[in-house]
């Protein structure tokens, strides 16, 4: 297939070096997920199933080949070229497709364990005219195919220049082509050291693993444990107190334990309706984070606790309602009249009620209204509705989304009014001092109302000017705002943003991405819902109008106008888990997509502190190479995103870190998940280009910054294993912001790799 035009070529291709063999053996054409055990040699069964699904008249077409071997629709063209190369290799006429036996031959070639064979297939795929040489045009075409398969639009536009780069490096004699041995040479330089992710030895036996997990579980959750235990104890105590109180009353003789259960549930409802307001007093919680109480109360879990209380309210409401309508009401109306009048007559003006009369009474009507309002509000607060995951039919589609959740949640103020009325007109309780509903909720309501009033009054003080607005790729809007006087915050905190032009009532939370020492505030807003999409659209429109006016003014010679951006209000700052980053020796910051935002200000602050230390000459202590500084000694930032354009958001920060982090305190790992993992044939040429470009000028071809991008998802077990090895006897703070799908895995890894000397403390961002 390929020509050997010199003795040099012959000697280099005759026997592959171990390094090149290792690199080529990592090259694969099949998705190992096709096999249950993840092994390439066990993929045939899945491929056969795909053949049965996609074959027509026992023939698999070229267009369906990619789907058959696990490549998606975006890799259709790449798979087609691979199909052609395999057909040429086997000398099969495949214009009308291949049969099962021929597909088996293709599979045997793709899974061949011989390194030269794998590289030859890749070379043949590039060498379309079968002359044993790769011209610049052939290289460029494969770059385009690879970039398309990996959704790298920027790379497609620059395919010609990157083809020139490859030819320049591999064809120094300017022969106009490259050969197989030169491709092998490039692969040899790309060999990655494989570090095996080990589980700590203490976890090798079931007993030691159980003890280690238990210790870690208690260590990580002792604040939650005692708070939840106290909460449950109070609920149980109130329930039992009211249960036995009514068991000893005359009404028990008619309504039995149904009444006791209903009243016990009602008592816990009053307590939880009062308590549920405290976790959403954000301003108060932010202040308490800085107090000694932060050492014993898990303020980071305020939203989770709020949701847990809501679940308790839902449960106890169900018990209360069912006990009334299905048990004690029927017993009451069916009780003998003489017995009813003797025991309960004075509570009902000596008239035994009917079932409809009980439901139409003040307690009945207020109870029904509360159930309807709470059911409506709680349903729209579910994650599937609040984040518009569920798609409702046309008349009701506006009920899904944050706006509906926010507005409907305010209807709960009416529930509190109904709750007081409901509690005042109870049938079996007389005297205002015994009607305790208002006593439970008066202080929390006043406290919550005071905080909301304070925020409303101070809104005018947080009106800010938009210094700059940048429309970024990936549907992200970066806002740079004037910093109000007295607006002090810690890195990792967040603020609320309101745009009165869109809504006079809506506030939305966003992480602050500017450093504490910056003279401006910045937030990065991704368009994920109605409000954020509308905000981005308005700023885009403003920029278009400003551009047109500036062009007009430039022609007329007059001064361009100031940018007429929409008005923005902010309030905050508010506390978040990430603000405690400086309590740890080592940081592991993990952001998925827009989840990188809470950590950008942290990285900026660490870099600013290092710069300040350099200027003051106090960076390195005498006799030590470790920085003599407060706060984290090292910070590892893992950012995984599925869009190449995402790296544009914080390109400046990445370049600053690469240039000014002289003591390598910050280690950045960018992962582009849309690019197939390292070793996949679809990303092999991309990896080559990336290596050459980075060696040439220090710029990454994917992120276009000085931080090199990794392909595929991080191997989290390997990440934790490396950190445990490098930083024994350290407290490592693990901070995560992203979808909940990764939370459980990261928590488990923190448990697995924590020991008596090294601890991994997990924190998750919650808004």
MOFENQUI-V774788 format. One record per backbone hydrogen bond with DSSP energy under -1.0 kcal/mol. CO is the residue of the C=O (numbers start at 1). NH is the residue of the N-H. Records with the same first field share a line. If there is no record, write none. Layout:
# MOFENQUI-V774788
CO=NH, NH
This chain:
# MOFENQUI-V774788
6=10
7=11
8=12
9=13
10=14
17=21
18=22
19=23
20=24
21=25
24=27
28=681
31=34
32=35
35=38
39=42
40=43
43=47
44=48
45=49
46=50
47=51
48=52
49=53
50=54
51=55
59=56
60=98
64=68
65=69
66=71
69=31
72=75
73=76
75=79
76=80
77=81
78=82
79=83
80=84
81=85
82=86
83=87
84=88
85=89
86=90
87=92
94=97
98=60
99=103
100=104
101=105
102=106
103=107
104=108
105=109
106=110
107=111
114=118
115=119
116=120
117=121
118=122
119=123
120=124
121=125
122=126
123=127
126=128
134=178
135=139
136=140
137=141
138=142
139=143
140=144
141=145
142=146
143=147
144=148
145=149
146=150
147=152
148=151
152=156
153=157
154=158
156=159
158=162
159=163
160=164
161=165
162=166
163=167
164=168
165=169
166=170
167=171
171=174
178=134
179=183
180=184
181=185
182=186
183=187
184=188
185=189
187=190
188=191
200=203
201=204
205=209
206=210
207=211
208=212
209=213
210=214
211=215
212=216
213=217
214=218
215=219
216=220
217=221
218=222
221=225
222=226
223=227
224=228
225=229
226=230
227=231
228=232
229=233
230=234
231=235
232=236
233=237
234=238
235=239
236=240
237=241
238=242
239=243
240=244
241=245
242=246
243=247
246=249
249=252
250=253
251=254, 255
252=256
256=259
257=261
258=262
259=263
260=264
261=265
262=266
263=267
264=268
265=269
266=270
267=271
268=272
269=273
270=274
271=275
272=276
275=278
277=280
278=281
280=282
281=285
282=286
283=287
284=288
285=289
288=291
291=294
292=295
293=296, 297
297=299
298=301
299=302
301=305
302=306
303=307
304=308
305=309
306=310
307=311
308=312
309=313
310=314
311=315
312=316
313=317
314=318
315=319
316=320
317=321
318=322
319=323
320=324
321=325
322=326
323=328
324=329
327=331
328=332
329=333
330=334
336=340
337=341
338=342
339=343
340=344
344=347
345=348, 350
348=351
354=358
355=359
356=360
361=365
362=366
363=367
364=368
365=369
366=370
367=371
368=372
369=373
370=374
371=375
372=376
373=377
374=378
375=379
376=380
379=382
382=386
383=387
384=389, 390
385=388, 401
393=396
394=397
396=399
397=400
401=405
402=406
403=407
404=408
405=409
408=411
409=412
410=413
411=414
412=416
413=417
414=418
415=419
416=420
417=421
418=422
419=423
420=424
421=425
431=434
434=436
436=440
437=441
438=442
441=445
442=446
443=447
444=448
445=449
446=450
447=451
448=452
449=453
450=454
451=455
452=456
453=457
454=458
456=459
459=462
462=570
465=482
468=480
470=478
472=476
475=527
476=472
477=525
478=470
479=523
480=467, 468
481=521
484=487
486=488
490=493
493=512
494=574
495=510
496=571
497=508
498=569
499=502, 503
508=497
510=495
515=518
521=481
522=513
523=479
525=477
526=528
529=533
530=534
531=535
532=536
533=537
534=538
535=539
536=540
537=541
538=542
539=543
540=544
541=545
542=546
543=547
544=548
545=549
546=550
547=551
548=552
549=553
550=554
551=555
552=556
553=557, 558
563=565
568=464
569=498
571=496
574=494
576=579
577=580
578=581
580=583
581=584
585=633, 634
586=733
587=636
588=735
589=638
590=737
591=640
592=595
593=596
594=597
596=599
599=603
600=604
601=605
602=606
603=607
604=608
605=609
606=610
607=611
608=612
609=613
610=614
611=615
612=616
613=617, 618
619=628
621=624
626=621
627=629
634=587
635=667
636=589
637=669
638=591
639=671
640=593
641=673
643=646
644=647
645=648
646=649
650=654
651=655
652=656
653=657
654=658
655=659
656=660
657=661
660=662
661=664
665=635
667=637
669=639
670=710
671=641
672=712
677=680
679=28
680=683
683=687
684=688
685=689
686=690
687=691
688=692
689=693
690=694
691=695
692=696
693=697
694=698
700=704
705=700
710=672
714=716
715=719
716=720
717=721
718=722
719=723
720=724
721=725
722=726
723=727
730=759
731=585, 586
732=761
733=588
734=763
735=590
736=765
737=592
739=742
742=746
743=747
744=748
745=749
746=750
747=751
748=752
749=753
758=755
759=732
761=734
763=736
